[in-house]
Amino acid sequence: MCPLRTIHFDCRGNKIRLPMSTCGGYSGKEKMADVPRTGGVSMANCEMPGLGQALAARLAAGVLLGLALACAPALAGAQAALTPEQRDYVQRRGEVALCVDPDWVPFESVNARGEHEGIAADLLRLVSERTGVVFRLVPTRDWDESLVASKEGRCQALSFLNKTPAREEWLLFTEPIFNDSNVFITREEHAFIDDPASLTGESIVFPSGTAMEERVRSEYPNLRVLTTASEREALDMVQDRKADMTMRSLIIAAYTIKKEGLFNLKIAGRLPNYANNLRIGVVKDAPELRDVLDAGVAAITPQERGQIVNRHVSINVQTGTDMALVVKLGLVFACVIGLALFWNYKLKKYNAELRRLSQTDLLTDLPNRRCLMAAFGAEMERAGRYARPFAVLMLDIDHFKAVNDRHGHLAGDRFLIAFARLLRENIRHCDMAGRWGGEEFLVLCPETDGERAALLAERIRLAVAGHDFGTGEPHTVSIGVSASLSGDTGDALLSRADEALYRSKQTGRDRVCVL
């Protein structure tokens, strides 16, 4: 039996007592066949025997510590919006037994001291601080044992997993606490992959038997699928030009490329319309607990998620001993500083891409709804404060379901990509177009009154009606327009635009209606 120590997160984020276990030999298995795993790896080192090596190691540690401290702003966030009944439930509930995956770096792991660490651990810490829920870690050997423990009732929550029909038989799920794309990995010289269906004569390599291999074989027959026995072999084949690309989780791809120094590889695109939506799982007899944790998840900001990712997708530089390698002390210093600057440059590039992806619709590459709402709130505040005009356009593609039904979902995806490109080409530089959901889009028009917004909407309508989307059929769009009024609220403005769109649809489609 493994002795436990309880995790205690107080509401102010003060002292934490971390889990401890004397059990060793953790060996995790993949949560999902299409999300590869990576364990601890190390980079090549600049080495020097004797005193020079020790001095070089201390300098390297100092340089990298300084960079880390300079790039690590503190997290801050608001308390979860709990009802009085939910706060009372948290007080009465007591500790919540938690099972995790002990070996899924960098998402989560249990270290040699029995401590839960990684991206999931930091996110759960924020949920705990903002709800008052106290988690008690239940040690397990691997992810399979964590699932069994959850089914048997030995733990009431699972930390970081996708929702599937099989798991819904015994679990309730929060909203996603973290989203992660599946990305293509290629050599540096390969072009960006905008649409994998447009590639010809290229090969993609997977470890055999993964769900992503099955999906690519089914949906992208234009790609030649190769298989290997392991993730590492797949990366080696891309490096050695034996395959054009492979596919991994975005977070794990960035982590592996940096940790192993595979800087001749890059992230070259995403698989459209498919992401890992990782959630907290709660046993079915505790819906109140699920609702409380959902409130904690909602209190985490995108900036906090980005900072947590930055903290864990990092590089560890290790020093080694090679008595045959004799170099001058100055060369060692130059090597360490050069590597630190180079890795920091790469890290900034990947972090910028992570921030962009968190605000971008995966299929159309337009701003997503979260990004649109942030920009909408800022424009409403500016329009109200300075009495400036502001208008919104709400668009809905007419009969889009028929495109999917007649031509298939891949053709529907290509249609949406083309529609988004057409939308970008026909708005002004000061406007912002984004995907509102499904086949609905929203355009924010600052410094624009209702009359000029209607003219812009008509230009978009005509552009869509005259465009060839490759289906052999004409296509149209219905548009609702509304401009802000004195004392207006954001909800009122969006409600009028939605009502205007509804009237456009009801009065025959392919038209612009202004309210």
N, C-alpha and C positions, 0 to 999 in steps of 0.2 A: 504494500500500500504506500502511496506517495503522500507525504505530509504536505498540506496546503498552507499558503499564507494569503490573506485576503487583499484584493485591490481596493483601496479607499480613495475616491476622488471627492474632495470637498467642493462646495459650491463656489469658492473663491479661487480655486486652483492652487491651494497651498500644498502642504506636505502630502505625498502619495506613498502608501505602503504597497509595494509591488508584489506580484505572485512569486512563489518559490516552490520548486519541486526538486526532489532528489532523484527523480527518474531520468535516465539518459536514453540515448539511442533513438531520438526522434527521426522518423523517416516519412515525410509527407508524400501524398499522392495528389495528382491534379484534381482541382475542384471541377474543371471543365476540360473536355478533351481538346478544345480549341484554344485554351489559354496555357501556353508553355510556362515551365518553371525554370528558375535558375538558382543555383546555390551559391556559396561563397566562392569567389574567384579573385585572383590578384593580378596586378600589372607587372610588367617587366620593370626592373629597377636599375638605377645607376649605382654602382657599388664601388667601395674602396676599402682595402684591408686596413686593420689596425685603427689608430687614432683618427686618421682622416675619415674613415667610414662613420665612426661615431659622431664626429663633428658634422659631417654631411647630413646624417640622419636627423640631428637636432635642428639644423638649418631648414631642412625640408619640412619638418613638423611645424616649425615656427612660421614659415611662409604660408603653408596651407591652412594653419589655424587662423592666421590673420585674414586670409581670404574668406574663410568660412564665417568668422565673426562679422566681417563687413557686409556679408550677403545674407544675414539671417535676422530680419526684423521680427519683433515680437508679435505673437498672435493676439487678437482682441476680438471679442464678439459679445452679442447680447444674450441675456438669459432666454430660455425657451418660453414660449407663450403657453403656459399650462393653466388650465382651469383650476379653481379651488378644489374640485373633486379629484382632479388628477394629482395635485400636490398632496392631498390627504392620502391618496392611493400609494404614492411613492413613500410616504412616511410609514404606512402600515406594511408595505410590501417587504421591506428588509432587503437583504442581499439577493442578487440575481446571479445564479450559476451560469458561467459563460464558457463555451467551448470555442476553440480557435484552430486554425491550421498551424501546427508548430514549425512548418518548413515551407514557406511560400515567399521567399525574399524577392523583391522588397516590400510586397504587400503586407505580409505579417510573418512572424516567427516567434518561437520561444527560445531565448538564448540560454547559455550554459548556466546562468544563475536562476533560471526558471521565470524570467521576466518576459512579458508579452511586449513585442516591439514591432515597429514598421508603420506603414501608412495607416493600416486599419487600427492599430493600437492608439495612434495619435488622434484619429477621428473619434474613436470611442471615448477617449479621455475628454474631448470637447463635449460630446453628448452627455457624459456623466456630470461634468461640471455645470452644465446648463439645465439639467433636469433634476439633479440630486440622486439619480439612480446609482446604486453601489454594485459593482460587478465583482464576483468572486471567480477567479480562474480555476477551471477544472482541467488538470493536466491530462493530455492524451498522447499516444505515441505518434499518431498521424491523423490526417483528415478523415479517413474512413472511420476511425474509432470515434472521432468527434461527432460524426453523423449518427453512429450507433448510440452514443451517449445521449444525444438529443432525442432520438426515438424512444429510448428507455426512460426518459425523464430525469436523467442525472444532471442535465443542464437545461436551462430554460431559454437560452439565447445562443445563436451562432453568429460569429462576428462579421463575416464578409463573404457573401455568396450570391450567385444568380438565382432568380426565381424560375423554377421549372414545374411542370404539372406533377411530376413524381414527388417533389419536395412539398408541394402544396397539400399533399395528403396529410401531413402532420405539422406543417409550419404556417404561420402568418408572416408577412413580409412588410417591412417599412418601405417608404419611398427610397429610391437609390441614394445611398450615402456617397457613392463614387462612381463615375462613368469613365470607361476606358475603351478606346477604339482598337480595332485590329488594323495593323498597318503593314504595308509592303516594305521589305528591306532589300535594297539593291546595292551595287557598287556605286561609288561617287559619280561616275560618268553617266549613269543611266538617267534618262529624262524622268520628270515627275509623271506619276501615273494618275491622270485625271479620271479616266474611265477604263477599267480593266477589260471591258468588252471590246474596246477598240484596238487592243494589242493583237498582233499577228506574229506567229512563228516564235513566240517566247515561251520559256519554261519556268515553272514554279516548283519548288521542292518543299515537302512536308515530312515530318516524322510520320511513319505509316499509322493509319487507323484513327486519325484525328477527325473531329467533326468538321473542321474547316477544310480539310482535304476533300471530304464528301461534298461539301457545299460548292467548292470551286469546280470540282468535276461536273456537278450537275448544272450550275448556272453560268459557267464560263468555259464551254467546250473549246473555245479558241486558244486556251492555254494548255500547254503540254505539262502534265503533272508527273513529277518525279517523287520518289519516296526514299527515306533513309531510316536508320534505326534510332537516331537521336537528334535533338535540337542542335547540338554542337556540329554534327556532321552536315546538317542543312546549311548552317552559316558558313562552314568551310567550303561547301560546294559553290556558294555564291562568291566567296572570296577568290576561289580558284577558277572562276568563270565556267564551271561545269553546269551552272543553272543561272538564269537571269535574275531570279528573285526568290525570297521566301516570305513567310508571314508570321508575325508575332503580335502579342499585346503591345500597345504603344509604350506603356510604362516599363514593361520588362525589356522591350527592345532598346529603349534609351539606356536603361540600367546596364544591360549586358554589353552594349557597344562601348560605353564609357569604362565599365569595370575591366573589360578584357582588352581595351585599347584597339578596338576594331575600327579605326578611324578611316579606313578605305571603304567602309560601308556607310549607308545613310538610310533614313526613313524617307521613302519616295512617294507616299500616298496612302490613302485609307481604303478599306473595303466599304463601298457605299452601303448606307442604311443598315449597318450592323455594329452594335457596340455591346460591351460587357457592362450591364447595369448592376453593380454590386450593392447588396442590401444587407440589413440586419434581419436574421430570421428569428422568430419567436414562436414557442410552442402554441398550439391552437387554443389551449384553455386559458391563455393570458392575453386577450385582445386589449385590455386596458394598458398593459405593459407596452404592447406594440404602438398604441396611440401616443403614449408618453415619449417613447423613443423616436417616433415620427416627428414630434415637436422639437426634439433635440437635433435631429437631422436637419430640419428646416432652419434652425438657428445658425448653422454653419455657413459661412460666406464663401463664394468662389475664391476670394483672395486667400482665405485660410487654407482651403484645399490646395491651392497652388503653392503656398509656403511649405505645407507638409510634404508635398511631392518633391520640392526643391531640396528639402532636408534629407530625404532618403535616396533619391536618385543621384548619388555622389560617387566619388572615386576615393579609394583607399590606396595610398602609396606605401609600400612596404620596402624595407631595406633587407638585403641579404648579404651573405658572406661568400665571396669568391676570391680566395687568396691568389689565384692566377691572374686576376685583373688588377693592374696597377695603372692608375691614372693620376693626373695632377689634381690637387685640391680645387684649383680654380675651375677646371672643367667639370668637376662634380657640382660645384655651385651653379654654374651656367646651365647644366643639364636639369637640375632640380627646378630652378626658376623658370626655365623655358617650358618644361613639362607642365608646371603649375599654371602658367599663363595660357598655354595651349588648351589644357583641359577646362580651364575657366571659360575660355572663349566658346568651346564646344557646349559646355553646360548652359551658357546663356542662350545659345541658338536653340537647344532643345526645350529650355524653359519658355522661351518666347513662343515656340510652336505649341506647347502645352496650353499656354494662356489663350492662344488663338483658337485652339480646338474647343476649349471650354465655352467659347462665345460664338461658335460657328455651327450651323446646321451641317451634319455630316454628308448629306447627299448633294445639296445645291451649293454649298460653300458660301451661302448668304449668312448674315447674322441670325442666330437662333432666337427663340421667343424670350429667353432670359436676357439676352443682350438688347433686344428691342425694347423690353420693358424698362431697363435701366436708362436707355437713351430717351424713351418717351417721358419718363418722370422728370429728367433734367430739362427737356424742352418745355414741358408744361410749366415747370417752376419759372423758367426764364420768360416764357410768354406772359405769365401772370404778373411777375415782378416788374417787367419793363413795358407792359401793355403792347406786346408785339404780336403780329398775326402768326398763327400756327394751324396747320391742317393735316389730316391723315387720310390715306386712301386704303380701303380694305378690298382686296381682290379675291375672287374665287373662280377657278378654271371651270368653265361650263362642261358638264357631262364627262368629267375626268374618269369616273368609274368605268365608263364604256371603253376608254383607252386600255385600262388594265384587263377588262373582260375580253376584249377582242384581240389584243396584241400581246398580252402577258405583262407581268410586273416589271420585268427588265426594260421593256419598251416604255412602261410608265415612268420608270426612274429616269431614262434618257429624256423623256418628254419634260419632266420637272427640271432637269439640268438645263435643257435648252430654254425653257421658260424663264428660269432665273437669269440666264445670260442675257436674254432679250430685255428683261426688266432692268438690269443694270445699265444697258445701253441706252435706255429711253428716259431715265430720270436725270436730274441735275446733279452736279457734284456735291451740292449742299444737302441733298436728300439722302435718306437711308431706307433701303429696301431690305426686308427680311422675311423668313418663312414663319408664318404664324402657327401653322399646323396643317398636316395633310396637304391638300391642294389650295389652301388659303395663304395669302401673303399680305403684308402690311408695309405701306410706304409712309415715312414720316417726312413732312414738308415744312421745315422752319421758314419763317419770314414769308409765309404764303397765305393769302386769304382764300375763301371758298371759290371765288370765280377763277383765279389762276390755278388752283388745285384741280378744278373740273377740266380745265384745258389740258393739264398734264395727264389726267386720267384718260381723256379722249385720245391723246397721242398714244398712250400705252395700248388702249383698246384697238386702235387701228393697226398698230404694229403687230399685235397678236393675230388679228384677223388676216393679215397679209403674209404671215410667216408660214413656211413649210416645215412642219414638225416631223416629217418622214413617215407619217402614218397613211398617207394617201387620202386624207380627209381634211376638210377645213376645221379650224378650232377657234373658239371665242372665249372671252373672259367678261365676267360681270364685275362692276366696280361700284363701291359705295364711298361717297366723299362727305366729310364733315370738317368744319372749321371751328376753332375754339371761340367761345363767347366770354364776355366779361363775367368773372366769378365762376367760371367753369371748373369742373373736376375732371380728372383723367378718366374715371369710370363713365361719366356722362358723355364725354367726347367719343370714347370708343363705342359706347352703346348707340349713339346716333349713327356712327359710321357703319356699325353692324346692321342697324335698321335700314339704312340706305342701301346696303348690299342686298338685304332681303327683298326690298322693293324692286331692285334691278332684276333679281332672279324671278320674282313673281310676275313682272310685267313683260317677260319675253326673253330675258337674258341678252347678252352681247350689247350692253348699254351701261351708261354712267348715270347714277342717281345721286343727287346732292341733298343733304339735310342739314 
